[in-house]
Amino acid sequence: MTTAYDVKILSTGGYVPGDPIDNAALEKLVGPLPDDVLEGIQVKTRYWMIDPATGEHRINNSRMAERASRQALERAGVEPDELDLIVVCTATPEYTLPGVATTLQHYLGLESVAAIEIRGACAGWVQALDLARRQLADGTARTALVVGSEAGSPILAPLFLDKDPARVRMRDRLTLYTFGDGAGAVVLRAEPVAEPADAADEFAFVNACVGGLRKPGMEIIGGGTDVPQAEQLRRRQLIQMKLDVPGTTAFSPHVFVRAIQEMARKDGRTLGEFDAIVLPEGNADYFADEYESAGLSAEDIQALSGRIVENLADVGATGSAAVPLSLDAGWTSGRIRPGDRIVLLGIEASRYVYTGLSVTWHASLPS
């Protein structure tokens, strides 16, 4: 007889580097943004792994992943050597190889463990979580650590370091005000059960790239193999982040609406039957103001009110870390409670990927 396994999230962990950088402090470094633009992106503070005055690195991506991981493990009462599987998502590793997953393994003092890395940015952590829960559900592993970690500030630093703030381009300021660094993690465990979990307790997963024929919404160019290295060195910046602001503003809400509608169908629920929807950008004006035009009914818009869990204003857009950091904030604040049916939803702009996972929450806050 095939053994059935019950997979549960035991805990979360989160880490953001350094002191918060508020908009007033950032204005002194990179120049101002118009008030209506600041209100639209919603970010009030962010955290950078670099010293914003000098660009020096105060920590790295893998160490941020370690800090979030150790907090999640401690809250779960799990020792690192109990892990069978580590899955990490990041788009900003220290090196092409070795990856952050195996570096994190090294920092946790583990000689041997299954280690997988996904480069999926904002949508990738939910992909990583689903990959881990599938391996736990089929008995491949028993205890897993799933981490999202992002270090974007080293890419942003050349936009303003050693420059007169008044001469920083407005499109670069928009990027600088939007992004932050950090890491989030969860610990999962599978236990054998006599009977499979009830249908209402199962995970439901959705995933699609819906921008395969569109202009990329975001690109990080440099350090790859697109052109010879000598040609790369002649570029204005060795590594450059390009953001299609009009394109992402117009299309991202449509991606979200498609994602949340598919998630509801897959889970067999209406939006009003979910207790929480973890969507890092969910309260940003460029998202919320466009729900109706993107095809969401008035009833569903009303259902979203009060259900979105996010912390964009506090940490900025953190890429691979966005969903787990929002989840950590929602759990530790008591917004997400045992018995809640929640959706974890990631939207990634480079080719407009969405990914979603619904789960019944069981973890209780550590005393």
Secondary structure, 3 states (H helix, E strand, C coil): CCCEEEEEEEEEEEECCCCCEEHHHHHHHHCCCCHHHHHHHCCCEECCCECCCCCCECCCHHHHHHHHHHHHHHHHCCCHHHCCEEEEECCCCCCCCCCHHHHHHHHCCCCCCEEEEECCHHHHHHHHHHHHHHHHHCCCCCEEEEEEEECCHHHHHHHCCCCCHHHCCHHHHHHHHHECCEEEEEEEEEEEECCCCCHHHCCEEEEEECCCCCCCCEEEECCCCCCCHHHHHCCCCCCEEEECHHHHHHHHHHHHHHHHHHHHHHHCCCHHHCCEEECCCCCCHHHHCCCCCCCCCHHHHHHHCCCEECCHHHHCECHHHHHHHHHHHHHHCCCCCCCCEEEEEEEECCCCEEEEEEEECCCCCCC
